[in-house]
Amino acid sequence: MFTLKNIVYKDILRISELLIEQGKVTCIIGASGSGKTTLLKLLNKMVIPNSGEIFFKGKPLSEKDAILHRREVSMLAQTPLVFEGDIERNLQIGRLFAEKKPASLSALKEILKAVSLEKELHGSPSSLSGGESQRLSLARILLVEPSVYLFDEPTSALDKETEMKVMDSVLSKVKQQGGSAIIVTHSHEVSDRYGEEIISLS
């Protein structure tokens, strides 16, 4: 799916060769400052390598339009993004950006249940805790249904019990959609339990 060759990005990352396979859950682990988030941004074309080439499904990423690429390869940042308006708008806005039809009300309720967020669609997101905002962002990206999910510490604000429950549900949804997931995590529980492939950065 992704092939990286001779990648250099500033003094942060040097990768001679790396293959990330399609249809799998790949966990990226490593100490703080080792370049985990930067690697996700390279895959999402949010940053461009100083040298080397990244290929996505056999084609150079440098030749692909960044916006079109991000509709297919969507990234969930570590800091939850909450938009103005109610919870329903926060869920639908991802599909709006991706130029997809709005999801049905039943689909919205189902996705909230999947991330263990028991909130009314007309409710305000301003009262959500950090962990609830993180789950709202997870629900939003699941509704977009990209072919590749890039998750940057997607459950860092959750307690262990909720983390495993949400990850079980989220990755089950990803698999049902036929998608791939690349997860940056500090949690050994997450990488050990879900990582079909593990990339360690040092």
N, C-alpha and C positions, 0 to 999 in steps of 0.2 A: 504493500500500500504506500508507505513512505520509505524512501531510500535517501539517506544523507551521505554525501561523499565530500571529504576534505573540507568540512565546514569550519570556518573560523568566524567568531563574532566577538569583536573587541578583545578584551583580555578575559572574557567570561567563559566562552566555550571553544573547545577544539575537539572536533569529532572526525576521525579519519573515515570511518564507515559505520553506518547504523541502518538496520532494517526493522521496520515496525509493520507487523503483519495485519492483514485485514481480517475483520470478524472476531478479533480477540480483545480481551481486557488486558491492557498493558499498563503496569504501574511503574512510575518513575520515582526512584528514591535517591536519597543523598543528603549530605549536610546542608544547612542553610548557607546560601551563597555559592552553591556548586553549579547553579545555572538551570535548575529544573523549570522554573517559570519561563526563563528565556527560551528554553527549548520548545515549550508549548507555543510561545509567541512566534517563533520561527515557523512552526508547522501551520500556524494560523495566518501567516504572512503579515503579522503586526510589526515585525522587525525583519530586516533583510540582512543576510550574512555578508560579511566583508569579503569573503571568498568561499569557493566551493559551490555546490549545487544541491538543491533538494528536489526530489522527484516525487510526484503524487500520482499513483496509478500509472507509472511509467512515463509521465510527461513532466518537463521542467516546471517547477512552481513559479519560476521567474517569468514565464510566458503566460501565466494565468491571471485574469482580472481578480484583484484582491476581494472585492465585494462578492463576486460570484463564488469565489473559493470559500468565503466565510459562511455562505448559505449551505454549503456542503460539509464544511468542517467548522463546527461552531464551538467557541470557547466560553467556558464559564469561569470568570475570574474569582479569585479568593474572596474579594470584598463584594458582598451582595449588592446588586444594582436594583434600586427601587424607583419606579417612575411615579409621576403625579397621577392622581385618579384612584379608583378603587382596585380591589384585588383582581376583579375580572379584567380590567384594562391592563393591569400588570402581566396577566397571563397571555392575553391576546396580542400584546404589542410585539412579541417575538415573531409571531406568524405574520404580522403586518410588515415588519422589516424584511422578512423573507419573501414577501409578496405571495403569501398563501392565504387561502380562504380562512375566515375566523373559525375557530373550533366551536363545536356545539356546547350547550350548557352541560349536558351530561358528560362530555369529554373533559370539561373543566373541573367538574366535581370529582370525576374519577382520578384525575391527575393530582388533585389536592390530597385525596385519600392515599394515593401511591406514595406521597412524600410525608405522610403523617401530619398534614397541616389542616386542622379542623377549623376552618374559617369560612364565613359567609362571603359569597362572591361580591356583594355590594359593600362589604366592609372596607375600612381604610387600612392601608399597609403601614401608616405612620406609627401605629401602636405595636407593631411587631417587634419581637426581640431579635437579637442578632441571629440566633439559630433559626427562628421562623422566617426571617428575611432570606437566609441562605436556602431554606427549603422552597420558598416562593421562587427564587431564581432557578433552582433545579427544576421545578415544575414548568417554568416558562421555556427552558431549553428543551425539555422532553416533548413539549407540544410542537416545537419546530420540526422535530424528526429529521435532523441532519444525518448523513451517512457516517460521520465521525464526530464523536463527542470528545472535547478536550476539557478535562476537569482539573482545576487548580485548587487543591485542598477543599473539596466540595462539602465536607462534613466537619470542618475544623471547629465550628462553634457548637457542635452537638455533643451530648454525653455519649458514652460508649454504647449503651443499650439502644438509644435512638439512632446513633450512627450506623450500627449494623442493620437495624430494621430498615432504615432509609436506603442504604446501599444495596441491600437485597432487592428491594423493590425497584430502585432506579436501574440497576444493571439487568434485572429481569425485563424491564421495558425496553432497554437498549437492544437486548438479544431478540426480543419479539419483533422489533423493527428491522432486524437484520443489520444493525449498526455495529460500529467498533467504538471502544472507549479507551482513551489514554488518560491516566489519572496520576497527577502529582500528589504524593501523600507523604506525611511524616509518620503515619500510623502503620506500625508493623502488622497490627491486626488486619488492616485493610489490604495491605500488599500480600500478606500470607494467605488470606482467605479468598481474595478475588483475582489476584494477579496471575493470569495465564502465561504472561511474559513479564519479566522484571528487568528494568534498565537502571543500573546504579551509576550515578554521577559522582565524581570525586574532584 
